Amino acid sequence: MPRHERLKTGSSTRASIAAAAARLMAEDGISDFHHAKKKAARQLGLPEHVAFPDNAEVEAELRAYRSLYQGEQHAEMLQAMRQTALELLELLHAFNPFLTGSVLDGTAGEHSHIDILLFADSAKEVEIFLLNRGVDVSHVEPRSDKVEAVLRIETDTVDANLVILPPHLERVSLKHRDGRPRERIRAAELADLLSE
């Protein structure tokens, strides 16, 4: 097979996996990109060692899927999630919070969480702050050794993960697993986004 045909086949396979993974994430609530891509490849009957699309390709397909099939309903849900996120950012302002993740990038669905980065000397002080305000918290296993703790709280819309990092990491650009910089915004920027 000529090289240009192999490239074309490879890119169309990647696009097929990205589209199928996005559908699985939207319909089945899968939040792990690798798991969604692996399951999508299996459903498409592809071999185990096929080249997967990167997470950015899947995110683009997920946005397209939600826009096409979930349209106005998704827009309303995303608006409600972002409004809740703004309230949390304002509540937690003492811990220099940022909104990040799927609620910010627009790919969030009914199974998503609001992800907020907090910068504190200890997770205990955040937990005490919340408990003093009558907010129940549970602990979630952190996915990174940079993270001191992840506290999960319930809100009226969806649960929120409060990812607590040491203060010295506030100015560090955090990255996704695939190396892309992780977007994050403060309350004022989120308020502007909500008013658009």
Steps between C-alpha positions, in 0.01 A plus 500: 500500500647841405599725792237770427223237508624368836494857638149555368380171650670582831341844524154368408536225762600760761199714402267198528636415845470865610136518386409168661680591824319834512164324456586260785600790725181693419256211522655268760663758725852364454739767627835329445626578149724194470220266609260661248753470215578138586131407514432689175780314319360169627149592380641593159672159477849651486814321617628558855809695396330752272616864529253695712403862439622746761264641764465832314354313198250320724408828674432662161276207403327515840422871453366427151290208626349702785428792268334277240304259719457679832493864381290727717463248782880474528541878487253543788667229707846649438372845599360360827828319575700814431270706724554249782875511433494880530325476837766254618785718375353793693448291813856366487670829403738477799665198333573669163263273303498431127236320294649238268390184318193411297268765647744765381582349160134429419516121475326432835194277506254370755762265648773764527638674808590862553879509544644780711867547582573639847835609643533455876764420758301190595192313388386499862449878499276474192305214656450693827396811304229298320382309808463832688262607222297180520643351180555125518814370332629162394851406389592382150829336408730758332630408153824694538769506763501882478146506643473506878134391506177497300184586690164426339195704590140473382332796333151553360621429147790249514773400743813713514857380542716742695858420402732635769855588403782666695517883458835490315330322205250781438719663235603170342325411175338161558470264206262230378633147480566553129719804570256778404477789748197473727272802460385670817316820583416711804153609615508834312578327169228243563250778574592656165456164327155458659388846387585433131 
